[in-house]
């Protein structure tokens, strides 16, 4: 049985249309597979990124943990530092209090030293004037016996404290007297010190004897009188022509 041409063309048309549809579906399927492959690749990349992010997150958390520990240590160190500063401040306060007490004690000590110095000064004056009184009695006789000097004045009054003007200034002399050594007129200038050392001889000669020699027009007899005379003082006195007399000498 033959198929009419009209039906045959219809069937052929339907078959061709179906084939086209099948071809189209197969193409779409391939496109779908490619899309799925791309999605899978994208998913894999996304998962890799997520994995890297997770690793980075873990590292970040570890760093944060270490940072927190470091901050805690810093806080502890800061606390200890503040405690040390507090102790230092307390120690500083105690030191300042001690310094204040030390300053007060120093002031008291200085006042005591000043009082002692004044007392020693008064004692020195007493000793000095007492030694001068002894010198008034001892020196005239010693000068007469050893140098043949005869001082003027009443007995015990031959030597007196005096002020001699030299170049417009006054020089104080502990004991001063005038008289004769043979036929020559002389002046005795005497400094009285409880202890006489070599430096005392030099000072006496330079500060009293030499200036007064320029002022007085007579021979000067320089004398140092005291309780104790150091051997070096005696030697230096001989070199300068100064007489040293101890209070016990006659």
Buried (B, 14 or more C-beta within 10 A) or exposed (E): EEEEEEEEEEEEEEEEEEEEEEEEEEEEEEEEEEEEEEEEEEEEEEEEEEEEEEEEEEEEEEEEEEEEEEEEEEEEEEEEEEEEEEEEEEEEEEEEEEEEEEEEEEEEEEEEEEEEEEEEEEEEEEBBEEBBEBBBEBBBEBBBEEBEBBBEEEEEEBBEEBEBEBEEEEBEBBBBBBBBBEEEBBBBBBBBBBEBBBEBBBEBBEEBBBBBBEEBEEEBBBBBBBBEBBEEBBEBBEEBEBBBBBBEBE
